[in-house]
Amino acid sequence: MNFQKGKKSDDLEINFIPLIDVLLVIIIFLVVSTTFARFSQLKINLPIAEANMVDKNPEHINVTVSKDGQYAINEKPINASTVAELIIKLKEISANKIDSPLVINADALASHQSVINVMEASRQVGLTKITFSTKIN
């Protein structure tokens, strides 16, 4: 006996309204918590150093880096293009001057890698007191 003769079974359906509500909350959370940075539009104005001129100290080791990547130690040009060659030259100059500071005079257009090569060579030699010279206005 079929007592439910006149009733039709309802079709099953999925209710998407709660799903949409949850997704909107997640999207709002992500938008609010995300930080947006534009690294390509970063403009930097470097400061100009204003200080008194210091007399040239013969105990300082001056390393000059040209814009072409050429090096000079104590105003004498050297043939060095790798860190190993710079280490050899710095060891010759700083044989008894391990505590003396190293002054890096880099051209404004010198590559960053050239300056890093000097810093790495001085670290391996043991010259840990490094300073950079700037142009005084």
Contacts in CASP RR format, 6 or more apart in sequence:
PFRMAT RR
TARGET T0000
AUTHOR 0000-0000-0000
METHOD contacts of the structure
MODEL  1
MNFQKGKKSDDLEINFIPLIDVLLVIIIFLVVSTTFARFSQLKINLPIAE
ANMVDKNPEHINVTVSKDGQYAINEKPINASTVAELIIKLKEISANKIDS
PLVINADALASHQSVINVMEASRQVGLTKITFSTKIN
48 134 0 8 1.000
48 135 0 8 1.000
48 137 0 8 1.000
49 134 0 8 1.000
49 135 0 8 1.000
49 136 0 8 1.000
50 136 0 8 1.000
50 137 0 8 1.000
51 136 0 8 1.000
53 136 0 8 1.000
59 97 0 8 1.000
59 100 0 8 1.000
59 101 0 8 1.000
60 100 0 8 1.000
60 101 0 8 1.000
60 102 0 8 1.000
60 103 0 8 1.000
61 73 0 8 1.000
61 74 0 8 1.000
61 90 0 8 1.000
61 93 0 8 1.000
61 94 0 8 1.000
61 97 0 8 1.000
61 100 0 8 1.000
61 101 0 8 1.000
61 102 0 8 1.000
61 103 0 8 1.000
61 127 0 8 1.000
62 73 0 8 1.000
62 74 0 8 1.000
62 75 0 8 1.000
62 103 0 8 1.000
62 105 0 8 1.000
63 71 0 8 1.000
63 72 0 8 1.000
63 73 0 8 1.000
63 90 0 8 1.000
63 102 0 8 1.000
63 103 0 8 1.000
63 104 0 8 1.000
63 105 0 8 1.000
63 118 0 8 1.000
63 122 0 8 1.000
64 71 0 8 1.000
64 72 0 8 1.000
64 73 0 8 1.000
64 75 0 8 1.000
64 105 0 8 1.000
64 106 0 8 1.000
65 71 0 8 1.000
65 104 0 8 1.000
65 105 0 8 1.000
65 106 0 8 1.000
65 107 0 8 1.000
65 110 0 8 1.000
65 114 0 8 1.000
65 115 0 8 1.000
65 118 0 8 1.000
66 72 0 8 1.000
66 107 0 8 1.000
66 110 0 8 1.000
67 107 0 8 1.000
67 108 0 8 1.000
67 109 0 8 1.000
67 110 0 8 1.000
69 110 0 8 1.000
69 111 0 8 1.000
69 114 0 8 1.000
70 77 0 8 1.000
71 77 0 8 1.000
71 78 0 8 1.000
71 80 0 8 1.000
71 86 0 8 1.000
71 89 0 8 1.000
71 114 0 8 1.000
71 118 0 8 1.000
72 78 0 8 1.000
73 89 0 8 1.000
73 90 0 8 1.000
73 93 0 8 1.000
74 93 0 8 1.000
78 85 0 8 1.000
78 89 0 8 1.000
79 85 0 8 1.000
80 86 0 8 1.000
80 88 0 8 1.000
80 89 0 8 1.000
82 117 0 8 1.000
83 117 0 8 1.000
83 120 0 8 1.000
83 121 0 8 1.000
83 124 0 8 1.000
86 117 0 8 1.000
86 118 0 8 1.000
86 121 0 8 1.000
87 121 0 8 1.000
87 124 0 8 1.000
87 125 0 8 1.000
90 121 0 8 1.000
90 122 0 8 1.000
90 125 0 8 1.000
90 127 0 8 1.000
91 125 0 8 1.000
94 100 0 8 1.000
94 125 0 8 1.000
94 126 0 8 1.000
94 127 0 8 1.000
98 126 0 8 1.000
98 127 0 8 1.000
99 129 0 8 1.000
100 127 0 8 1.000
100 129 0 8 1.000
101 127 0 8 1.000
101 129 0 8 1.000
101 130 0 8 1.000
101 131 0 8 1.000
102 118 0 8 1.000
102 122 0 8 1.000
102 127 0 8 1.000
102 129 0 8 1.000
102 130 0 8 1.000
102 131 0 8 1.000
103 131 0 8 1.000
103 132 0 8 1.000
103 133 0 8 1.000
104 115 0 8 1.000
104 118 0 8 1.000
104 119 0 8 1.000
104 130 0 8 1.000
104 131 0 8 1.000
104 132 0 8 1.000
104 133 0 8 1.000
105 132 0 8 1.000
105 133 0 8 1.000
106 114 0 8 1.000
106 115 0 8 1.000
106 132 0 8 1.000
119 130 0 8 1.000
122 128 0 8 1.000
122 130 0 8 1.000
END
